[in-house]
């Protein structure tokens, strides 16, 4: 398959190169805290997996609003106001 000339200039995402280097350090016994690609080092909690499945079944398969879901933003604001008021 012939690709466009510009495709030849696309490189590897640097974060993945850092991940390879970090894993090599771990293989040599070094302790590494992974911050390179946002991949957690723990499994997703079951209640989060269940909520994601439910959301997909309910049709939540498109991008949300740019500023975020208004109901979620309001809930977060209430939580922060309550927390700040308890100081």
Biopython code that builds the backbone (N, CA, C, O; Angstrom):
import numpy as np
from Bio.PDB.StructureBuilder import StructureBuilder

atoms = [
    (1, "UNK", "N", (0.849, -1.166, 0.000)),
    (1, "UNK", "CA", (0.000, 0.000, 0.000)),
    (1, "UNK", "C", (0.898, 1.234, 0.000)),
    (1, "UNK", "O", (1.863, 1.319, 0.759)),
    (2, "UNK", "N", (0.563, 2.179, -0.861)),
    (2, "UNK", "CA", (1.330, 3.425, -0.924)),
    (2, "UNK", "C", (0.686, 4.443, 0.007)),
    (2, "UNK", "O", (-0.522, 4.674, -0.047)),
    (3, "UNK", "N", (1.511, 5.053, 0.868)),
    (3, "UNK", "CA", (1.034, 6.051, 1.814)),
    (3, "UNK", "C", (1.449, 7.446, 1.362)),
    (3, "UNK", "O", (2.408, 7.604, 0.607)),
    (4, "UNK", "N", (0.729, 8.436, 1.821)),
    (4, "UNK", "CA", (1.076, 9.818, 1.518)),
    (4, "UNK", "C", (2.473, 10.124, 2.044)),
    (4, "UNK", "O", (2.908, 9.563, 3.050)),
    (5, "UNK", "N", (3.167, 11.022, 1.350)),
    (5, "UNK", "CA", (4.540, 11.351, 1.723)),
    (5, "UNK", "C", (4.644, 11.822, 3.173)),
    (5, "UNK", "O", (5.607, 11.482, 3.861)),
    (6, "UNK", "N", (3.677, 12.592, 3.642)),
    (6, "UNK", "CA", (3.697, 13.096, 5.012)),
    (6, "UNK", "C", (3.673, 11.992, 6.052)),
    (6, "UNK", "O", (4.153, 12.185, 7.168)),
    (7, "UNK", "N", (3.125, 10.842, 5.707)),
    (7, "UNK", "CA", (3.057, 9.718, 6.646)),
    (7, "UNK", "C", (4.447, 9.215, 7.020)),
    (7, "UNK", "O", (4.627, 8.621, 8.084)),
    (8, "UNK", "N", (5.415, 9.446, 6.167)),
    (8, "UNK", "CA", (6.780, 8.994, 6.438)),
    (8, "UNK", "C", (7.419, 9.784, 7.575)),
    (8, "UNK", "O", (8.378, 9.323, 8.194)),
    (9, "UNK", "N", (6.884, 10.981, 7.851)),
    (9, "UNK", "CA", (7.478, 11.838, 8.881)),
    (9, "UNK", "C", (6.852, 11.646, 10.256)),
    (9, "UNK", "O", (7.312, 12.242, 11.230)),
    (10, "UNK", "N", (5.829, 10.840, 10.349)),
    (10, "UNK", "CA", (5.167, 10.638, 11.639)),
    (10, "UNK", "C", (6.037, 9.740, 12.497)),
    (10, "UNK", "O", (6.424, 8.647, 12.084)),
    (11, "UNK", "N", (6.334, 10.209, 13.681)),
    (11, "UNK", "CA", (7.185, 9.450, 14.590)),
    (11, "UNK", "C", (6.366, 8.720, 15.643)),
    (11, "UNK", "O", (5.135, 8.715, 15.609)),
    (12, "UNK", "N", (7.069, 8.112, 16.565)),
    (12, "UNK", "CA", (6.446, 7.393, 17.673)),
    (12, "UNK", "C", (6.126, 8.398, 18.770)),
    (12, "UNK", "O", (6.896, 9.328, 19.009)),
    (13, "UNK", "N", (5.001, 8.213, 19.431)),
    (13, "UNK", "CA", (4.635, 9.067, 20.564)),
    (13, "UNK", "C", (5.722, 8.947, 21.628)),
    (13, "UNK", "O", (6.048, 7.843, 22.066)),
    (14, "UNK", "N", (6.273, 10.062, 22.036)),
    (14, "UNK", "CA", (7.386, 10.078, 22.983)),
    (14, "UNK", "C", (7.024, 9.402, 24.304)),
    (14, "UNK", "O", (7.875, 8.763, 24.924)),
    (15, "UNK", "N", (5.771, 9.536, 24.739)),
    (15, "UNK", "CA", (5.368, 8.936, 26.012)),
    (15, "UNK", "C", (5.570, 7.427, 25.998)),
    (15, "UNK", "O", (5.925, 6.840, 27.021)),
    (16, "UNK", "N", (5.349, 6.795, 24.850)),
    (16, "UNK", "CA", (5.531, 5.348, 24.778)),
    (16, "UNK", "C", (7.012, 4.979, 24.827)),
    (16, "UNK", "O", (7.373, 3.924, 25.349)),
    (17, "UNK", "N", (7.866, 5.840, 24.286)),
    (17, "UNK", "CA", (9.305, 5.598, 24.396)),
    (17, "UNK", "C", (9.740, 5.681, 25.856)),
    (17, "UNK", "O", (10.562, 4.885, 26.311)),
    (18, "UNK", "N", (9.189, 6.641, 26.582)),
    (18, "UNK", "CA", (9.501, 6.778, 28.003)),
    (18, "UNK", "C", (9.023, 5.543, 28.758)),
    (18, "UNK", "O", (9.714, 5.056, 29.652)),
    (19, "UNK", "N", (7.847, 5.034, 28.403)),
    (19, "UNK", "CA", (7.328, 3.818, 29.044)),
    (19, "UNK", "C", (8.273, 2.645, 28.831)),
    (19, "UNK", "O", (8.535, 1.884, 29.763)),
    (20, "UNK", "N", (8.785, 2.491, 27.626)),
    (20, "UNK", "CA", (9.728, 1.398, 27.348)),
    (20, "UNK", "C", (10.967, 1.539, 28.224)),
    (20, "UNK", "O", (11.455, 0.555, 28.781)),
    (21, "UNK", "N", (11.473, 2.758, 28.345)),
    (21, "UNK", "CA", (12.657, 2.990, 29.178)),
    (21, "UNK", "C", (12.363, 2.715, 30.653)),
    (21, "UNK", "O", (13.192, 2.142, 31.360)),
    (22, "UNK", "N", (11.185, 3.126, 31.109)),
    (22, "UNK", "CA", (10.813, 2.896, 32.512)),
    (22, "UNK", "C", (10.706, 1.413, 32.805)),
    (22, "UNK", "O", (11.164, 0.949, 33.849)),
    (23, "UNK", "N", (10.103, 0.666, 31.891)),
    (23, "UNK", "CA", (9.991, -0.786, 32.095)),
    (23, "UNK", "C", (11.352, -1.465, 32.081)),
    (23, "UNK", "O", (11.570, -2.445, 32.793)),
    (24, "UNK", "N", (12.263, -0.946, 31.277)),
    (24, "UNK", "CA", (13.626, -1.498, 31.265)),
    (24, "UNK", "C", (14.292, -1.260, 32.613)),
    (24, "UNK", "O", (14.990, -2.137, 33.121)),
    (25, "UNK", "N", (14.084, -0.084, 33.195)),
    (25, "UNK", "CA", (14.641, 0.194, 34.531)),
    (25, "UNK", "C", (14.044, -0.754, 35.569)),
    (25, "UNK", "O", (14.759, -1.266, 36.431)),
    (26, "UNK", "N", (12.730, -0.987, 35.485)),
    (26, "UNK", "CA", (12.081, -1.917, 36.422)),
    (26, "UNK", "C", (12.648, -3.324, 36.276)),
    (26, "UNK", "O", (12.843, -4.030, 37.266)),
    (27, "UNK", "N", (12.909, -3.724, 35.041)),
    (27, "UNK", "CA", (13.460, -5.059, 34.801)),
    (27, "UNK", "C", (14.837, -5.208, 35.436)),
    (27, "UNK", "O", (15.266, -6.319, 35.747)),
    (28, "UNK", "N", (15.528, -4.085, 35.628)),
    (28, "UNK", "CA", (16.841, -4.110, 36.275)),
    (28, "UNK", "C", (16.733, -3.886, 37.775)),
    (28, "UNK", "O", (17.744, -3.700, 38.451)),
    (29, "UNK", "N", (15.483, -3.904, 38.309)),
    (29, "UNK", "CA", (15.304, -3.807, 39.746)),
    (29, "UNK", "C", (15.048, -2.417, 40.290)),
    (29, "UNK", "O", (14.925, -2.252, 41.504)),
    (30, "UNK", "N", (14.963, -1.408, 39.429)),
    (30, "UNK", "CA", (14.718, -0.043, 39.891)),
    (30, "UNK", "C", (13.236, 0.146, 40.201)),
    (30, "UNK", "O", (12.383, -0.449, 39.543)),
    (31, "UNK", "N", (12.931, 0.963, 41.186)),
    (31, "UNK", "CA", (11.557, 1.319, 41.520)),
    (31, "UNK", "C", (11.155, 2.523, 40.675)),
    (31, "UNK", "O", (11.849, 3.540, 40.667)),
    (32, "UNK", "N", (10.028, 2.409, 39.959)),
    (32, "UNK", "CA", (9.600, 3.463, 39.044)),
    (32, "UNK", "C", (8.154, 3.835, 39.335)),
    (32, "UNK", "O", (7.298, 2.962, 39.485)),
    (33, "UNK", "N", (7.886, 5.128, 39.414)),
    (33, "UNK", "CA", (6.514, 5.624, 39.497)),
    (33, "UNK", "C", (6.140, 6.047, 38.084)),
    (33, "UNK", "O", (6.758, 6.952, 37.523)),
    (34, "UNK", "N", (5.135, 5.403, 37.506)),
    (34, "UNK", "CA", (4.762, 5.648, 36.113)),
    (34, "UNK", "C", (3.861, 6.868, 35.981)),
    (34, "UNK", "O", (2.750, 6.899, 36.510)),
    (35, "UNK", "N", (4.362, 7.876, 35.262)),
    (35, "UNK", "CA", (3.579, 9.067, 34.955)),
    (35, "UNK", "C", (3.554, 9.328, 33.442)),
    (35, "UNK", "O", (3.090, 10.378, 32.997)),
    (36, "UNK", "N", (4.054, 8.372, 32.661)),
    (36, "UNK", "CA", (4.275, 8.648, 31.249)),
    (36, "UNK", "C", (3.035, 8.614, 30.365)),
    (36, "UNK", "O", (2.929, 9.456, 29.474)),
    (37, "UNK", "N", (2.098, 7.703, 30.552)),
    (37, "UNK", "CA", (0.948, 7.666, 29.652)),
    (37, "UNK", "C", (-0.382, 7.583, 30.384)),
    (37, "UNK", "O", (-1.420, 7.369, 29.758)),
    (38, "UNK", "N", (-0.364, 7.743, 31.672)),
    (38, "UNK", "CA", (-1.615, 7.746, 32.404)),
    (38, "UNK", "C", (-2.224, 6.375, 32.603)),
    (38, "UNK", "O", (-3.395, 6.273, 32.970)),
    (39, "UNK", "N", (-1.481, 5.338, 32.375)),
    (39, "UNK", "CA", (-1.966, 3.973, 32.577)),
    (39, "UNK", "C", (-1.866, 3.641, 34.055)),
    (39, "UNK", "O", (-0.758, 3.597, 34.591)),
    (40, "UNK", "N", (-2.981, 3.406, 34.733)),
    (40, "UNK", "CA", (-2.897, 3.110, 36.164)),
    (40, "UNK", "C", (-2.246, 1.755, 36.429)),
    (40, "UNK", "O", (-2.269, 0.861, 35.583)),
    (41, "UNK", "N", (-1.671, 1.624, 37.614)),
    (41, "UNK", "CA", (-1.038, 0.359, 37.973)),
    (41, "UNK", "C", (-1.953, -0.477, 38.865)),
    (41, "UNK", "O", (-1.488, -1.290, 39.664)),
    (42, "UNK", "N", (-3.261, -0.264, 38.715)),
    (42, "UNK", "CA", (-4.253, -1.032, 39.469)),
    (42, "UNK", "C", (-5.458, -1.252, 38.568)),
    (42, "UNK", "O", (-5.698, -0.460, 37.658)),
    (43, "UNK", "N", (-6.218, -2.313, 38.806)),
    (43, "UNK", "CA", (-7.388, -2.559, 37.956)),
    (43, "UNK", "C", (-8.495, -1.539, 38.226)),
    (43, "UNK", "O", (-8.604, -0.998, 39.327)),
    (44, "UNK", "N", (-9.298, -1.291, 37.219)),
    (44, "UNK", "CA", (-10.430, -0.389, 37.386)),
    (44, "UNK", "C", (-11.413, -1.018, 38.372)),
    (44, "UNK", "O", (-11.787, -2.180, 38.212)),
    (45, "UNK", "N", (-11.835, -0.262, 39.390)),
    (45, "UNK", "CA", (-12.767, -0.807, 40.386)),
    (45, "UNK", "C", (-14.067, -1.285, 39.713)),
    (45, "UNK", "O", (-14.548, -0.664, 38.765)),
    (46, "UNK", "N", (-14.624, -2.392, 40.214)),
    (46, "UNK", "CA", (-15.823, -2.971, 39.595)),
    (46, "UNK", "C", (-16.991, -1.996, 39.454)),
    (46, "UNK", "O", (-17.706, -2.048, 38.453)),
    (47, "UNK", "N", (-17.206, -1.099, 40.435)),
    (47, "UNK", "CA", (-18.343, -0.187, 40.312)),
    (47, "UNK", "C", (-18.146, 0.814, 39.168)),
    (47, "UNK", "O", (-19.121, 1.299, 38.595)),
    (48, "UNK", "N", (-16.899, 1.121, 38.837)),
    (48, "UNK", "CA", (-16.620, 2.004, 37.699)),
    (48, "UNK", "C", (-16.872, 1.254, 36.394)),
    (48, "UNK", "O", (-17.458, 1.805, 35.462)),
    (49, "UNK", "N", (-16.433, 0.008, 36.327)),
    (49, "UNK", "CA", (-16.679, -0.823, 35.134)),
    (49, "UNK", "C", (-18.180, -0.966, 34.902)),
    (49, "UNK", "O", (-18.654, -0.828, 33.774)),
    (50, "UNK", "N", (-18.930, -1.244, 35.975)),
    (50, "UNK", "CA", (-20.386, -1.395, 35.851)),
    (50, "UNK", "C", (-21.038, -0.104, 35.371)),
    (50, "UNK", "O", (-21.934, -0.135, 34.528)),
    (51, "UNK", "N", (-20.588, 1.033, 35.906)),
    (51, "UNK", "CA", (-21.153, 2.325, 35.493)),
    (51, "UNK", "C", (-20.847, 2.605, 34.022)),
    (51, "UNK", "O", (-21.692, 3.134, 33.300)),
    (52, "UNK", "N", (-19.647, 2.252, 33.580)),
    (52, "UNK", "CA", (-19.280, 2.456, 32.176)),
    (52, "UNK", "C", (-20.145, 1.587, 31.261)),
    (52, "UNK", "O", (-20.609, 2.052, 30.220)),
    (53, "UNK", "N", (-20.359, 0.344, 31.642)),
    (53, "UNK", "CA", (-21.218, -0.544, 30.849)),
    (53, "UNK", "C", (-22.634, 0.009, 30.760)),
    (53, "UNK", "O", (-23.247, 0.017, 29.693)),
    (54, "UNK", "N", (-23.145, 0.473, 31.904)),
    (54, "UNK", "CA", (-24.495, 1.041, 31.934)),
    (54, "UNK", "C", (-24.594, 2.256, 31.014)),
    (54, "UNK", "O", (-25.562, 2.407, 30.268)),
    (55, "UNK", "N", (-23.579, 3.121, 31.077)),
    (55, "UNK", "CA", (-23.578, 4.330, 30.249)),
    (55, "UNK", "C", (-23.573, 3.966, 28.767)),
    (55, "UNK", "O", (-24.286, 4.587, 27.978)),
    (56, "UNK", "N", (-22.786, 2.979, 28.383)),
    (56, "UNK", "CA", (-22.767, 2.546, 26.985)),
    (56, "UNK", "C", (-24.119, 1.990, 26.566)),
    (56, "UNK", "O", (-24.618, 2.303, 25.486)),
    (57, "UNK", "N", (-24.714, 1.159, 27.428)),
    (57, "UNK", "CA", (-26.034, 0.594, 27.125)),
    (57, "UNK", "C", (-27.095, 1.679, 26.993)),
    (57, "UNK", "O", (-28.062, 1.514, 26.249)),
    (58, "UNK", "N", (-26.921, 2.793, 27.713)),
    (58, "UNK", "CA", (-27.879, 3.895, 27.671)),
    (58, "UNK", "C", (-27.599, 4.868, 26.516)),
    (58, "UNK", "O", (-28.303, 5.866, 26.357)),
    (59, "UNK", "N", (-26.573, 4.573, 25.717)),
    (59, "UNK", "CA", (-26.297, 5.405, 24.543)),
    (59, "UNK", "C", (-25.332, 6.552, 24.755)),
    (59, "UNK", "O", (-25.217, 7.421, 23.891)),
    (60, "UNK", "N", (-24.639, 6.580, 25.872)),
    (60, "UNK", "CA", (-23.665, 7.642, 26.132)),
    (60, "UNK", "C", (-22.369, 7.317, 25.375)),
    (60, "UNK", "O", (-21.372, 6.917, 25.976)),
    (61, "UNK", "N", (-22.403, 7.495, 24.053)),
    (61, "UNK", "CA", (-21.272, 7.092, 23.214)),
    (61, "UNK", "C", (-20.683, 8.248, 22.412)),
    (61, "UNK", "O", (-19.848, 8.028, 21.535)),
    (62, "UNK", "N", (-21.106, 9.475, 22.702)),
    (62, "UNK", "CA", (-20.622, 10.636, 21.958)),
    (62, "UNK", "C", (-19.854, 11.559, 22.889)),
    (62, "UNK", "O", (-19.912, 11.417, 24.111)),
    (63, "UNK", "N", (-19.136, 12.503, 22.300)),
    (63, "UNK", "CA", (-18.429, 13.493, 23.104)),
    (63, "UNK", "C", (-19.432, 14.300, 23.913)),
    (63, "UNK", "O", (-20.532, 14.602, 23.448)),
    (64, "UNK", "N", (-19.039, 14.638, 25.114)),
    (64, "UNK", "CA", (-19.863, 15.490, 25.960)),
    (64, "UNK", "C", (-19.584, 16.951, 25.671)),
    (64, "UNK", "O", (-18.783, 17.270, 24.792)),
    (65, "UNK", "N", (-20.241, 17.844, 26.404)),
    (65, "UNK", "CA", (-19.998, 19.279, 26.222)),
    (65, "UNK", "C", (-18.536, 19.630, 26.511)),
    (65, "UNK", "O", (-17.901, 19.019, 27.371)),
    (66, "UNK", "N", (-18.022, 20.599, 25.801)),
    (66, "UNK", "CA", (-16.623, 21.002, 25.955)),
    (66, "UNK", "C", (-16.287, 21.369, 27.395)),
    (66, "UNK", "O", (-15.212, 21.026, 27.887)),
    (67, "UNK", "N", (-17.185, 22.055, 28.065)),
    (67, "UNK", "CA", (-16.932, 22.475, 29.443)),
    (67, "UNK", "C", (-17.295, 21.397, 30.459)),
    (67, "UNK", "O", (-17.149, 21.609, 31.662)),
    (68, "UNK", "N", (-17.759, 20.261, 29.995)),
    (68, "UNK", "CA", (-18.139, 19.185, 30.902)),
    (68, "UNK", "C", (-19.647, 19.137, 31.120)),
    (68, "UNK", "O", (-20.369, 20.066, 30.758)),
    (69, "UNK", "N", (-20.107, 18.052, 31.710)),
    (69, "UNK", "CA", (-21.527, 17.861, 31.975)),
    (69, "UNK", "C", (-21.984, 18.875, 33.032)),
    (69, "UNK", "O", (-21.408, 18.930, 34.118)),
    (70, "UNK", "N", (-23.010, 19.676, 32.728)),
    (70, "UNK", "CA", (-23.442, 20.705, 33.685)),
    (70, "UNK", "C", (-23.850, 20.138, 35.050)),
    (70, "UNK", "O", (-23.542, 20.741, 36.079)),
    (71, "UNK", "N", (-24.532, 18.995, 35.076)),
    (71, "UNK", "CA", (-24.930, 18.406, 36.359)),
    (71, "UNK", "C", (-23.716, 17.978, 37.169)),
    (71, "UNK", "O", (-23.669, 18.184, 38.382)),
    (72, "UNK", "N", (-22.739, 17.386, 36.505)),
    (72, "UNK", "CA", (-21.525, 16.968, 37.208)),
    (72, "UNK", "C", (-20.766, 18.186, 37.717)),
    (72, "UNK", "O", (-20.279, 18.185, 38.848)),
    (73, "UNK", "N", (-20.660, 19.224, 36.893)),
    (73, "UNK", "CA", (-19.968, 20.443, 37.332)),
    (73, "UNK", "C", (-20.637, 21.041, 38.549)),
    (73, "UNK", "O", (-19.961, 21.483, 39.478)),
    (74, "UNK", "N", (-21.982, 21.058, 38.553)),
    (74, "UNK", "CA", (-22.715, 21.618, 39.697)),
    (74, "UNK", "C", (-22.472, 20.781, 40.947)),
    (74, "UNK", "O", (-22.299, 21.329, 42.035)),
    (75, "UNK", "N", (-22.458, 19.456, 40.798)),
    (75, "UNK", "CA", (-22.218, 18.576, 41.944)),
    (75, "UNK", "C", (-20.809, 18.777, 42.501)),
    (75, "UNK", "O", (-20.616, 18.793, 43.717)),
    (76, "UNK", "N", (-19.844, 18.929, 41.626)),
    (76, "UNK", "CA", (-18.461, 19.163, 42.067)),
    (76, "UNK", "C", (-18.363, 20.505, 42.787)),
    (76, "UNK", "O", (-17.692, 20.615, 43.813)),
    (77, "UNK", "N", (-19.031, 21.523, 42.249)),
    (77, "UNK", "CA", (-19.010, 22.845, 42.887)),
    (77, "UNK", "C", (-19.626, 22.775, 44.280)),
    (77, "UNK", "O", (-19.104, 23.368, 45.223)),
    (78, "UNK", "N", (-20.743, 22.048, 44.409)),
    (78, "UNK", "CA", (-21.372, 21.899, 45.737)),
    (78, "UNK", "C", (-20.422, 21.213, 46.706)),
    (78, "UNK", "O", (-20.307, 21.625, 47.861)),
    (79, "UNK", "N", (-19.740, 20.167, 46.242)),
    (79, "UNK", "CA", (-18.814, 19.438, 47.095)),
    (79, "UNK", "C", (-17.682, 20.355, 47.571)),
    (79, "UNK", "O", (-17.331, 20.351, 48.751)),
    (80, "UNK", "N", (-17.115, 21.137, 46.651)),
    (80, "UNK", "CA", (-16.027, 22.038, 47.034)),
    (80, "UNK", "C", (-16.513, 23.134, 47.981)),
    (80, "UNK", "O", (-15.810, 23.493, 48.926)),
    (81, "UNK", "N", (-17.710, 23.667, 47.734)),
    (81, "UNK", "CA", (-18.243, 24.689, 48.643)),
    (81, "UNK", "C", (-18.435, 24.104, 50.036)),
    (81, "UNK", "O", (-18.106, 24.750, 51.031)),
    (82, "UNK", "N", (-18.967, 22.880, 50.116)),
    (82, "UNK", "CA", (-19.183, 22.237, 51.414)),
    (82, "UNK", "C", (-17.848, 21.986, 52.103)),
    (82, "UNK", "O", (-17.724, 22.195, 53.309)),
    (83, "UNK", "N", (-16.856, 21.541, 51.350)),
    (83, "UNK", "CA", (-15.527, 21.267, 51.914)),
    (83, "UNK", "C", (-14.867, 22.556, 52.406)),
    (83, "UNK", "O", (-14.288, 22.593, 53.491)),
    (84, "UNK", "N", (-14.960, 23.607, 51.596)),
    (84, "UNK", "CA", (-14.338, 24.882, 51.971)),
    (84, "UNK", "C", (-15.033, 25.479, 53.188)),
    (84, "UNK", "O", (-14.391, 26.126, 54.016)),
    (85, "UNK", "N", (-16.343, 25.264, 53.300)),
    (85, "UNK", "CA", (-17.084, 25.793, 54.431)),
    (85, "UNK", "C", (-16.809, 25.061, 55.738)),
    (85, "UNK", "O", (-17.115, 25.574, 56.814)),
    (86, "UNK", "N", (-16.233, 23.862, 55.651)),
    (86, "UNK", "CA", (-15.969, 23.071, 56.864)),
    (86, "UNK", "C", (-14.611, 23.377, 57.460)),
    (86, "UNK", "O", (-14.225, 22.763, 58.455)),
    (87, "UNK", "N", (-13.890, 24.294, 56.890)),
    (87, "UNK", "CA", (-12.542, 24.624, 57.408)),
    (87, "UNK", "C", (-12.619, 25.557, 58.566)),
    (87, "UNK", "O", (-11.588, 25.938, 59.121)),
]
sb = StructureBuilder()
sb.init_structure("model")
sb.init_model(0)
sb.init_chain("A")
sb.init_seg("    ")
for serial, (resi, resn, name, xyz) in enumerate(atoms, 1):
    if name == "N":
        sb.init_residue(resn, " ", resi, " ")
    sb.init_atom(name, np.array(xyz, "f"), 0.0, 1.0, " ", f" {name:<3s}", serial, name[0])
structure = sb.get_structure()
